[in-house]
Amino acid sequence: MSESVRTGKAKGKVAAFDRTSLTLEMQKKGQAVRANYVIDVGTKTKGNVEVGAEVEVKYREVLGTFFSTSIEVKKPPQTGKAGK
């Protein structure tokens, strides 16, 4: 049996993040959905990844598990310092 490997990319907002995983919240057909990505030594990051940041994740899917190959911050999180 051969191992099924797919690649892809996703854009969304970081809902949770630590050194081994990232949870991304995305909008699909008007509904918020979340996906989890494994972070390992091969994951490249560009920018300061933190909760609330808008990011693009490139990944490979192996047997239903998403392994991030790169995470790029597109927009840092809102700080709440906008004019009142």
matplotlib code that plots the C-alpha trace (Angstrom):
import matplotlib.pyplot as plt

x = [0.0, 1.4, 1.3, -1.0, 0.6, -1.1, 0.1, -1.9, -2.2, -4.6, -5.2, -6.8, -6.4, -4.3, -6.7, -4.0, -0.2, 2.6, 5.9, 4.4, 1.0, -1.0, -4.8, -6.1, -9.6, -10.9, -14.2, -15.7, -19.2, -19.8, -19.0, -16.0, -14.0, -10.8, -7.9, -4.9, -1.4, 1.7, 4.8, 8.1, 11.8, 11.2, 8.6, 9.8, 8.3, 8.2, 7.1, 6.0, 3.4, 1.0, -2.7, -4.8, -2.3, -3.5, -1.3, -0.8, 0.1, 1.6, 1.3, 1.5, -1.2, -0.1, -2.7, -5.1, -2.6, -1.6, 2.1, 3.0, 5.9, 5.8, 3.9, 3.9, 2.4, 0.3, -1.1, -0.2, -3.0, -5.1, -3.8, -6.9, -5.1, -7.2, -8.7, -11.6]
y = [0.0, 3.4, 6.3, 9.1, 12.6, 15.8, 19.4, 22.6, 26.0, 27.7, 31.3, 32.3, 33.6, 31.9, 30.6, 28.8, 28.3, 26.6, 25.1, 21.9, 22.9, 25.7, 26.0, 28.1, 29.6, 30.1, 31.1, 28.5, 29.2, 31.8, 29.4, 29.5, 26.3, 25.3, 23.1, 21.9, 21.8, 20.0, 22.2, 20.3, 21.1, 21.3, 24.1, 27.5, 30.6, 34.2, 36.9, 36.7, 34.0, 34.7, 34.3, 36.7, 37.0, 36.4, 33.8, 31.5, 27.9, 25.7, 22.0, 18.4, 16.0, 12.5, 9.9, 12.7, 14.7, 18.2, 19.0, 22.6, 23.2, 27.0, 29.6, 33.2, 36.1, 38.2, 40.6, 40.9, 40.8, 43.8, 45.6, 47.5, 50.8, 52.1, 55.6, 55.7]
z = [0.0, -1.0, 1.4, 0.2, 0.4, -0.7, -0.4, -0.2, 1.5, 3.8, 4.9, 8.1, 11.7, 14.3, 17.0, 19.0, 18.7, 20.5, 19.5, 18.2, 16.7, 15.2, 15.0, 12.1, 12.0, 8.4, 6.8, 4.5, 3.0, 5.7, 8.5, 10.8, 10.7, 12.4, 11.3, 13.2, 11.8, 13.2, 13.6, 13.4, 12.8, 9.0, 9.4, 8.1, 9.6, 8.3, 10.7, 14.3, 14.6, 17.4, 18.3, 16.2, 13.3, 9.8, 8.2, 5.2, 6.0, 3.4, 4.4, 3.4, 4.4, 5.3, 6.3, 7.4, 9.4, 8.3, 8.7, 8.2, 5.8, 6.1, 8.0, 6.8, 8.7, 6.4, 9.0, 12.7, 15.3, 16.1, 19.2, 20.0, 19.9, 17.0, 17.5, 19.9]

ax = plt.figure().add_subplot(projection="3d")
ax.plot(x, y, z, "-o")
ax.set_aspect("equal")
plt.show()
